[in-house]
Amino acid sequence: MSTDPDSTAPPQERLEELRERIIAVDDEIIRLIGERRDLVLDVGRIKESLGLPVLDPAREAQVVRRVAERSRALGVDEELTRDVIWRIISSARQTQSERGSTATAPGSSDT
């Protein structure tokens, strides 16, 4: 996950390369967050059409545990990852609540 520490580029040039790479990674993170949100909303719509409750706290907790395990395995800060996933889940809840679904209680989501 680290960058190339053996780069022979001058420090200023290397700094600019790293900054450009950070921007590209940020863009990818943003794209993935949007994709995940869309998938969660699709799951919510399907659950609603099946008459299933959209809110599933046990599933949310399972997702967060899985993400934490994957973070540990990949050497990424587990708490940071948990915080990010909970924030994404919270955002999906808010989006679903704003859509005013009759089968979706305020603050509910799926993951």
C-alpha positions as CSV (number, residue, x, y, z in Angstrom):
1,M,0.0,0.0,0.0
2,S,3.0,2.3,0.3
3,T,4.4,4.4,-2.5
4,D,7.8,3.9,-4.2
5,P,10.4,4.9,-1.6
6,D,13.2,4.3,-4.1
7,S,12.1,7.0,-6.6
8,T,15.1,8.8,-8.1
9,A,13.0,11.9,-8.8
10,P,14.2,15.1,-7.1
11,P,12.3,15.8,-3.9
12,Q,10.1,18.6,-5.3
13,E,9.2,16.5,-8.3
14,R,8.5,13.5,-6.1
15,L,6.3,15.7,-3.8
16,E,4.2,16.8,-6.8
17,E,3.9,13.1,-8.0
18,L,2.7,12.1,-4.6
19,R,0.2,14.9,-4.4
20,E,-1.2,14.0,-7.9
21,R,-1.5,10.3,-6.8
22,I,-3.3,11.4,-3.6
23,I,-5.8,13.3,-5.8
24,A,-6.4,10.2,-7.9
25,V,-6.9,8.0,-4.9
26,D,-9.3,10.6,-3.4
27,D,-11.3,10.5,-6.6
28,E,-11.4,6.7,-6.5
29,I,-12.6,6.7,-2.9
30,I,-15.3,9.2,-3.8
31,R,-16.4,7.0,-6.7
32,L,-16.5,3.9,-4.6
33,I,-18.5,5.6,-1.8
34,G,-21.0,6.6,-4.4
35,E,-21.2,3.1,-5.9
36,R,-21.6,1.6,-2.4
37,R,-24.4,4.1,-1.6
38,D,-26.2,3.2,-4.8
39,L,-25.9,-0.5,-4.1
40,V,-27.3,-0.1,-0.6
41,L,-30.2,2.0,-1.9
42,D,-31.0,-0.7,-4.5
43,V,-30.9,-3.3,-1.7
44,G,-33.3,-1.2,0.3
45,R,-35.7,-0.8,-2.6
46,I,-35.7,-4.6,-3.2
47,K,-36.3,-5.3,0.5
48,E,-39.1,-2.8,0.5
49,S,-40.7,-4.5,-2.6
50,L,-40.5,-7.8,-0.8
51,G,-42.1,-6.4,2.3
52,L,-39.0,-6.9,4.3
53,P,-37.8,-4.4,6.9
54,V,-35.1,-2.2,5.5
55,L,-33.4,-1.6,8.9
56,D,-31.2,-4.5,9.9
57,P,-28.9,-3.6,12.8
58,A,-27.5,-7.1,13.0
59,R,-26.5,-7.0,9.3
60,E,-24.9,-3.5,9.8
61,A,-22.9,-4.8,12.8
62,Q,-21.8,-7.9,10.7
63,V,-20.7,-5.6,7.9
64,V,-18.7,-3.4,10.3
65,R,-17.0,-6.5,11.8
66,R,-16.1,-7.9,8.4
67,V,-14.6,-4.5,7.4
68,A,-12.6,-4.4,10.6
69,E,-11.3,-7.9,10.0
70,R,-10.3,-7.0,6.4
71,S,-8.6,-3.8,7.7
72,R,-6.5,-5.8,10.1
73,A,-5.6,-8.3,7.4
74,L,-4.5,-5.5,5.1
75,G,-2.7,-3.5,7.7
76,V,-5.1,-0.6,7.6
77,D,-6.2,1.3,10.7
78,E,-9.2,-0.7,11.9
79,E,-10.8,2.1,13.9
80,L,-10.6,4.5,11.0
81,T,-12.2,2.0,8.8
82,R,-14.9,1.3,11.3
83,D,-15.6,5.0,11.6
84,V,-15.8,5.4,7.8
85,I,-18.1,2.4,7.3
86,W,-20.5,3.6,10.1
87,R,-20.5,7.1,8.5
88,I,-21.4,5.6,5.1
89,I,-24.2,3.5,6.8
90,S,-25.5,6.6,8.5
91,S,-25.6,8.5,5.3
92,A,-27.6,5.7,3.6
93,R,-30.0,5.7,6.5
94,Q,-30.5,9.5,6.0
95,T,-30.9,9.2,2.2
96,Q,-33.5,6.5,2.6
97,S,-35.3,8.5,5.3
98,E,-35.4,11.6,3.0
99,R,-36.9,9.5,0.2
100,G,-39.9,9.0,2.5
101,S,-40.3,5.3,1.9
102,T,-43.4,4.0,3.7
103,A,-41.5,0.8,4.6
104,T,-38.5,2.6,5.8
105,A,-38.4,3.9,9.3
106,P,-36.5,7.2,9.8
107,G,-32.9,6.3,10.2
108,S,-33.1,2.9,8.6
109,S,-30.8,1.4,6.1
110,D,-29.2,-1.8,4.8
111,T,-25.6,-2.5,4.1
